[in-house]
Amino acid sequence: MMIGFHDATGVSVFRVSQFKSLSRLLRSKYVSVRIRMKKMGRTHRPFFRVCAIDKRSPRDGRVLEELGTYDTSVPDTNARALLKADRIDYWLSVGAQPSDKVAVLIKKYGTNGTHKSQQEAALERLAQLTVVPDPGAPVSLPEKTEEPKPEEAEAEAPKAEEAATASEEEATVEAPTKEETPKEQSATPSE
């Protein structure tokens, strides 16, 4: 099969048999770059990077350049997309084609974006520190028993030992000895 391309110098003829398919012929001559989102994050918490990627690469494959981010977990919609406008303008000038979703982001938040001023205001609100008011004293506190300090505990430890030895002495004094046992108990034979 022969394919002819007509130009100013004449007809140029290529044989398709040299290439496995027409698409491979076109791909060898033209490398298309797309500006699209690369999915990051974890399950149920998506986070996207806006990247310049070769058209044939998988969604999360190798990128040529990262051009911004899109974070869906940010509560303010206008603060979700952060784009490097100068780099996006460069890639668009050399022929990169944005995906549908990225085209909307570029239209809103690009160099001459329709929501650019709203985005700047939203980013300023996020940058401000949030002041959390002092909750005040609790309504009721649980009563704590005060534990003695380590110094007091050491001072009380010898006193506790003296009291324990004194109670042992009293117990030995009160215990009857064999000589004092009644004769009735000794008269019964032990079994």
BELGI-V389637 format. One line per field, one symbol per residue. phi: phi as a letter, one per 40 degrees, with the letter a starting at -180 (. if undefined). psi: psi as a letter, one per 20 degrees, with the letter a starting at -180 (. if undefined). burial: b if it has 16 or more other C-alpha atoms within 10 Angstrom, else e. A space follows every 50 residues. Layout:
phi=???
psi=???
burial=???
This chain:
phi=.bbbbcbcciccbbccccbcaccccccccbbcbbbacbcbgbcgbcabbc bcbcdcccdbccbcacbibabcccccdcbcbbbccccccccccchcbccc ccccccccbcdbccbccccccccccccccccccccgcccbbccbcccccd ccccccccccccccccccccccccccccccccccccccccb
psi=pqppppahiapppqphhhqhrhhhghhhhpoppqorqppabapjmqpqpp qoqphiqrgkapqgqpiaqooiiphohijhpoqnhhhghghhhjjqpqrg ghhgghhgjbglqhjghhggghhghhhqppppqpiaqqgpppppppqqqh ghhhhhghghgghghghgghhhghpqrhhiqqhhhhhpqp.
burial=eeeeeeeeeeeeeeeeeeeeeeeeeeeeeeeebbbbbbeeeeeeeebbbb bbbbeeeeeeeebeebbbbbbeeeeeebbbbbbebeebeebbeeebbbee ebeebbebbbeeeeebeebeebbeeeeeeeeeeeeeeeeeeeeeeeeeee eeeeeeeeeeeeeeeeeeeeeeeeeeeeeeeeeeeeeeeee
